[in-house]
Amino acid sequence: MVSTESILAFAAISLLVIVIPGPSVLFVIGRALAHGRRVALATVLGNLLGSYLLVIAVAWGLGALVESSATVFVGVKLAGAVYLVYLGVQAFRHRKEMRAASMAAPAGERRGDLRTVLDGIFVGVTNPKGVVFFAAVLPQFVDHSAGRVPLQMMVLGLVPVAIGMITDTLWGLGASAARSWFARSDRRLSMVGGAGGIAMIGLGVTVAATGRAD
């Protein structure tokens, strides 16, 4: 259905785009610094699910609507930006509670993991870089003469998701490893938690300010 040549070519393009840190990567790093490895990995999972939802949207025509309509695009972008700022503010406000949170596992931990994944999904779906990439680049690698175009797109979409899983996980583990050094001191841990919050706020502002070239 999808030729090996198309998959390899799309993988090469995807790798070039993914290795340049965008909103999803910076979000994972910010969450890793603010909350540690577990939250970072849950965020990676959410981002990947969100990215694949974009693939599905493009495959069934919704991506074209977002890309062609400036109003819809800006709405999606601003929704993601506002949510990033909100998460950053929350991380900054609770930075002094990080030590206590790392010492005990709350009864609702599983629910917390689910919420973290949902946060990642929302950021992944509203990532302007992802919207433009999947809407503008993905369709170019589809063989229309072979039929089943939506299915071809969904298969091709697994390629950047797989690449992103590897690279985003490495980013998250690296940032959380650096955080573990700060965890030896309450003051340093509070500082890095605040830094993660500020990073997410800055990312939200940047996403809101960038144009359609993202």
C-alpha positions as CSV (number, residue, x, y, z in Angstrom):
1,M,0.0,0.0,0.0
2,V,2.7,2.5,1.1
3,S,6.0,2.1,-0.7
4,T,9.2,1.6,1.1
5,E,10.6,4.6,-0.8
6,S,7.8,6.8,0.5
7,I,8.3,5.7,4.1
8,L,12.1,6.2,4.0
9,A,11.7,9.6,2.3
10,F,9.1,10.7,4.8
11,A,11.2,9.4,7.7
12,A,14.1,11.5,6.5
13,I,12.0,14.7,6.4
14,S,10.4,13.9,9.7
15,L,13.8,13.4,11.4
16,L,15.0,16.8,10.1
17,V,11.9,18.5,11.5
18,I,11.8,16.6,14.8
19,V,15.5,17.1,15.8
20,I,14.8,20.9,15.8
21,P,13.2,21.4,19.3
22,G,9.7,22.7,19.0
23,P,6.8,23.3,21.5
24,S,6.4,19.6,22.3
25,V,10.1,19.0,23.1
26,L,10.4,22.2,25.1
27,F,7.2,21.3,27.0
28,V,8.6,17.8,27.8
29,I,11.8,19.5,29.1
30,G,9.9,22.0,31.2
31,R,7.8,19.2,32.7
32,A,10.8,17.1,33.4
33,L,12.5,20.0,35.2
34,A,9.4,20.9,37.2
35,H,8.2,17.4,38.1
36,G,10.7,14.7,37.2
37,R,11.1,11.6,35.0
38,R,7.7,10.0,35.6
39,V,5.8,13.1,34.6
40,A,8.2,13.7,31.7
41,L,7.5,10.2,30.2
42,A,3.8,10.6,30.7
43,T,4.0,13.9,28.9
44,V,5.9,12.2,26.0
45,L,3.2,9.6,25.7
46,G,0.5,12.3,25.7
47,N,2.4,14.4,23.1
48,L,2.7,11.4,20.8
49,L,-1.0,10.6,21.1
50,G,-1.8,14.2,20.4
51,S,0.4,14.2,17.4
52,Y,-1.2,11.1,16.0
53,L,-4.6,12.7,16.5
54,L,-3.4,15.4,14.2
55,V,-2.4,12.7,11.6
56,I,-6.0,11.3,11.8
57,A,-7.4,14.8,11.4
58,V,-5.3,15.4,8.3
59,A,-6.1,12.0,6.9
60,W,-9.9,12.6,7.1
61,G,-9.8,16.2,5.9
62,L,-9.9,18.2,9.1
63,G,-6.3,19.2,8.9
64,A,-6.9,21.0,5.6
65,L,-9.6,23.1,7.3
66,V,-7.2,24.2,10.1
67,E,-4.4,24.9,7.6
68,S,-6.6,26.9,5.1
69,S,-8.5,28.9,7.7
70,A,-6.4,31.6,9.4
71,T,-9.1,32.0,12.1
72,V,-9.2,28.3,13.0
73,F,-5.4,28.1,12.9
74,V,-5.0,31.1,15.3
75,G,-7.7,29.7,17.6
76,V,-5.9,26.3,17.9
77,K,-2.6,28.1,18.4
78,L,-3.9,30.4,21.1
79,A,-5.7,27.6,22.9
80,G,-2.4,25.7,23.2
81,A,-0.5,28.8,24.2
82,V,-2.9,29.7,27.0
83,Y,-2.8,26.1,28.3
84,L,1.0,26.1,28.3
85,V,1.0,29.4,30.3
86,Y,-1.5,28.0,32.8
87,L,0.6,24.9,33.3
88,G,3.7,27.0,33.7
89,V,2.1,29.2,36.3
90,Q,0.9,26.2,38.2
91,A,4.4,24.7,38.2
92,F,5.9,28.0,39.4
93,R,3.3,28.5,42.1
94,H,3.9,25.0,43.6
95,R,7.7,24.9,43.2
96,K,8.3,24.9,47.0
97,E,6.1,21.8,47.4
98,M,8.2,19.7,45.1
99,R,10.3,18.1,47.8
100,A,7.3,16.9,49.7
101,A,5.7,15.6,46.5
102,S,8.8,13.6,45.6
103,M,8.9,12.0,49.0
104,A,5.4,10.5,49.0
105,A,3.2,8.8,46.4
106,P,-0.3,10.2,46.7
107,A,-3.4,8.0,46.8
108,G,-4.6,9.5,43.5
109,E,-1.2,9.0,41.7
110,R,-2.8,7.0,38.8
111,R,-5.3,9.8,38.2
112,G,-2.4,12.2,38.2
113,D,-0.6,10.2,35.5
114,L,-3.8,10.2,33.4
115,R,-4.1,14.0,33.8
116,T,-0.5,14.4,32.8
117,V,-1.1,12.3,29.6
118,L,-4.1,14.4,28.8
119,D,-2.0,17.6,29.2
120,G,0.4,16.2,26.7
121,I,-2.3,15.3,24.3
122,F,-3.7,18.8,24.4
123,V,-0.3,20.4,23.8
124,G,0.4,17.9,21.0
125,V,-2.9,18.5,19.2
126,T,-2.5,22.3,19.4
127,N,1.2,22.4,18.4
128,P,1.4,24.8,15.4
129,K,4.5,23.1,14.2
130,G,2.7,19.7,14.1
131,V,-0.4,21.2,12.4
132,V,1.6,22.7,9.6
133,F,3.9,19.7,9.2
134,F,1.1,17.1,8.9
135,A,-1.2,19.3,6.9
136,A,1.4,20.5,4.4
137,V,4.0,17.8,4.2
138,L,2.3,14.5,4.9
139,P,-0.1,14.5,1.9
140,Q,2.9,14.9,-0.5
141,F,4.1,11.3,0.3
142,V,0.7,9.7,-0.5
143,D,0.3,7.7,-3.7
144,H,-3.3,8.7,-4.8
145,S,-3.3,6.1,-7.6
146,A,-3.0,3.3,-5.0
147,G,-6.2,4.4,-3.3
148,R,-7.1,4.3,0.4
149,V,-5.5,7.7,0.9
150,P,-6.6,8.2,4.6
151,L,-5.2,4.8,5.5
152,Q,-1.9,5.6,3.7
153,M,-1.7,8.9,5.7
154,M,-2.3,7.1,9.0
155,V,0.4,4.5,8.2
156,L,2.9,7.2,7.2
157,G,1.9,9.2,10.4
158,L,3.3,6.4,12.5
159,V,6.8,7.2,11.2
160,P,7.3,10.7,12.9
161,V,5.5,9.3,16.0
162,A,8.0,6.6,16.3
163,I,10.9,9.0,15.8
164,G,9.4,11.4,18.3
165,M,9.0,8.7,20.8
166,I,12.8,8.1,20.8
167,T,13.9,11.7,20.7
168,D,11.4,13.1,23.1
169,T,12.1,10.3,25.6
170,L,15.8,11.1,25.4
171,W,15.1,14.8,26.0
172,G,12.9,14.0,29.0
173,L,15.3,11.5,30.6
174,G,18.2,14.0,30.1
175,A,16.3,16.8,31.7
176,S,15.0,14.7,34.6
177,A,18.6,13.4,35.2
178,A,19.8,17.0,35.6
179,R,16.9,17.6,37.9
180,S,18.0,14.7,40.2
181,W,21.1,16.6,41.0
182,F,19.1,19.6,42.1
183,A,16.9,17.3,44.2
184,R,19.7,16.9,46.7
185,S,18.8,20.4,48.0
186,D,15.3,21.7,48.7
187,R,16.4,25.2,47.6
188,R,17.9,24.0,44.3
189,L,14.9,21.8,43.6
190,S,12.6,24.7,44.2
191,M,14.7,26.8,41.8
192,V,14.6,24.2,39.0
193,G,10.9,23.7,39.5
194,G,10.5,27.5,39.1
195,A,12.7,27.4,36.1
196,G,10.6,24.7,34.5
197,G,7.5,26.7,35.1
198,I,9.0,29.9,33.6
199,A,10.1,27.8,30.6
200,M,6.6,26.7,30.0
201,I,5.2,30.2,30.4
202,G,7.8,31.5,28.0
203,L,7.0,28.7,25.5
204,G,3.3,29.6,25.7
205,V,4.0,33.3,25.0
206,T,6.3,32.3,22.1
207,V,3.7,30.0,20.5
208,A,1.1,32.8,20.8
209,A,3.4,35.3,19.2
210,T,4.7,33.2,16.3
211,G,3.1,33.4,12.9
212,R,1.9,30.7,10.5
213,A,5.4,29.9,9.4
214,D,5.6,27.7,12.5
